[in-house]
Amino acid sequence: MIFMEIPLACAEKILKRTNMRVSKDAISEFSALLEETATDIASEAVAIAKSKGRATVKLEDISRAKRKLL
């Protein structure tokens, strides 16, 4: 499993683009959702790269994983 941490400040910055006030709980949950989504895409991209016999994840792998999962 891939581990990363999306900083709460980054998640807050994205949410505040809505011009709404955002609760700390909402920021925390949104950050967790971003982490989960990014991890899923990264894992799928790695699987795609491996299935093509590569040790390097390329843009096309990320794009394909994004289309598949989103």
N, C-alpha and C positions, 0 to 999 in steps of 0.2 A: 504494500500500500504506500502511496505517496503521501508525505506529510508536508503541509505548508500552513502558513497562517496569514490570512489577509488582514492587514492592520485595520482596526476599527475606524481610524481616521479616514482611511480610503473609502471604506463602505459608507461612512457618514457623508463624505464629500459627494459620492454618487447619489445618495438619497436626497441630499439637500438641493440637488438640481431641480427638484420638484417644486421648490419655493414653499415647502411646507415645513413645519416643525416636525422633528423626528425624535421619538423616545429612545432612550438608551437600550431598552429591550429590543426594539425594532432594528436598531443598528447592529446589535449583537447577532440577532437571528439572520439578518441579511448577510452579514459577514460569513456566518456558518454556511448559508446557502451558496454563496460565491465559492467558498472553499470546496464544498461538495461537488458543485458543478464543474469547477476547474479540475478537480481530481478525477472525476469521471471522464472528462474529455481527454486529459493527459493519459490515463490508463488505456483508453480506446485507441489513441494515437500511437502509443507504444505497441499495442497488439497489431495494429495495421502495419507499422514499420517492420516488426518481426515477421509478419506473414509474407512480407516481400523480401525477406532475407537481409534486411538492413539493421545496423546497430544505431543508426541515426534517425531521429524523428524529423521529418521535413514539414514544411508548410502544408503540403498537400495532405499529409496524414492528419494534421490538426483540423484542416478544413473538412476532410471526410468525416472525422470523428464528430465534429460539431454538427454537420448535417445529419448524421445518424442519430445523435442523442438529443438534439434540440429540434 
